[in-house]
Amino acid sequence: MPDGIRTHSLQHGYAAIDVRSIDADHLLAGEAMGDAILAILCRDGTAPVRILRILARLDGLDQHAVERAYGRLLFLAELRGASDVVEREGKVMNIHVDLDNIRSVREHADTKIRLAMADMVAQLIADKFGDAVDIRDVRSRLGRFTTEAIREVGRKVSLGSGIDEAFDDELPVPAENRPGVR
């Protein structure tokens, strides 16, 4: 990784470090809620005692701020495989958060549901058409569709449509999967 940015009018140096090399207690010592949340990514940040310290910082915040901070904490905890600990300790501390109010959590759940539906419909198609279809291609195509489009493909197949009719070119795909959208 480069150690800086150098152009004809700018010279700026930096050193990249692995966040796991930072002591979580260093970030927890400060006042900023964002630093406390980032502590979960640091060395020993997923230890239950540190997670409790992070969650304790939610005390006294309004409900909207609690939900926003808790959602960010859950998102980062997932990166470290500690979301179960965060949820368990949150319950122990009597933190009540409606996860449906947290956009990133809701979007993650929606994606998981959509992909699970795609797998189920792909299996239905494989069971019905057998070797006549490339199941990997079917899964790939379904994985790009919206939940409603996946449901429509499943409905068409269950009602006797052939594979070509089930995969009508007009079926919508999520914006992130459309060509040219990033």
N, C-alpha and C positions, 0 to 999 in steps of 0.2 A: 504494500500500500504506500502511496506517496506520502512524504512527510510535510507537504505544504502545497500552496497554490502560488504559482509564479506567472505573472503576465508582465507586459511592458509597463503597466502602471500600478501593479499590486504584487506585494510579496508578503505571504502570510505562512508561517510555519506552525505545525501542530504534531502531536504524537497521538496515534490511535492506541487505545488500551482496551483490554477485554473487561467488560463491566463485572465479570466474575472475580476480578482481582481486587475490586473495591470492597472494603469492609462495610457491610450493611449498616452497622451501628453508626458509621460516619454520616450517612444520609439520614438516619433516624434521629440524629442529634439536632438537626436543623428544624426550623419552624414550617417550612414549605410542605404542603400536602403532596405535591408532585414528587418531591424528593423521597418522601416516605413510601410512596407507591413504587418508585423505581428501586427501592431497597430490596424488593423481592427478587430482583434480577442479580443482586450482588452476592458476594461470598457469604454463605450462611443465611441468605435472605429468605430461604424457604423453611428455616427452622421454625417450629410452632411458636416458640417464644417471640421471635421477630415478627411473625405474622400477627400475633396478638398485639404487639406494639403498633404495628401498622393500622390494624383495625381499631385500636383504642383512639387513634387520631380522628376517627370519624365522629366520635362523641362530640356533641355540641353543634354539628353542622346541620343546616336545614336539609330536609328530605331530598330535595333535588341535588344538592351537593353530595350527599351520601351516595345516592344512586350513581351519579357520575363517577365519583372516586372509586366506589366498589366495582363498577363495571370495568374501569381501567385496571384495577388490581386483579380482577378475575382474568382479564385478557392476558396480562403479563404473567400471572400465575400459571396459566395454561402452557406458556412457553417453557416453564420450568417443571411442568408436571405436578404442580401444587394446587390446582384449582379445588380439588376435593378437600384439602386441608383448610383453604380459605373459607369454603362454604361451611365446613364443620365448625370451625372456630367462630365464624360469623353467627351461627346459630347459638353457640354457647354464650356469646356476648349479647344475644338477643337483638341482633341487627336484622331489621326487616326491610328487604328490598324486593320490589317487584321486578324481576329480571326482564319482563316484557317491556319495561320502560327504558331499558338500556339498549340503545340502537345496535351497538356492535354485538352484543349477546344475542339479540333478536335476529340480526342478519346471519350470524353464525348458525343459529338453530334452524333458520329457514333454509340455508344452504344444505345442512345435514339432512333435513327432511326431503328436500328436492332430490338429493343424490340417492337417498334410500328408496324413494319412489321410483327413480330411474332404474335402480337395480331390480326392484320387484317387477316392473313392467318388462324389463329386458329378460328376466327369467320366464315370465309369461310367454313372451315371444319365442324364446328358445324352446320352451316346452311344446308350444303349438307348431312351430315351423321346423324344429330340429336342425338338421345339417343344412337346410336350405338357406340359413342366415348365418352371417358372421357375427357371433354374439359380441365380440369386442367392438365391432363397428356400431352395433345397435347400442351398446352401453355408452360409447363415445358420443353418438348422436343425441341420445336421450339426455346425457349429462349437460348438454348445451341448451336444453329447452327449459322454459318456465315450468313451474309446478302444474299450471293449468294445461299446458301443452302435453306434458307427460301423461296427465290424467286422460286427456283426449285420445292419445295414442292407445293407452290401455283400454279405454272404452271401445274404440274402433276394432281393436284386435279381439276383444271378448265378444263383440257382436258379429264377428265373422269376416271382417275386412282382411284383405291381403296385406302383405307387408308394405307394398308401394302405396296403397290407399291410406294405411295407418300413418305413414310418414309424409303427410301432405306438406308441400313446400311452404305453405302459408303458416305453419305452426310457429308461434313466437319464441324467440330465444332471449334470455336475460341480456341486458345492455352490456354487461362485462364480457359476454361471449360473441357479440356482434363484430363482424370485421371492421377494422378501423377505429374501434372504441377501446380506449385504454384509460 
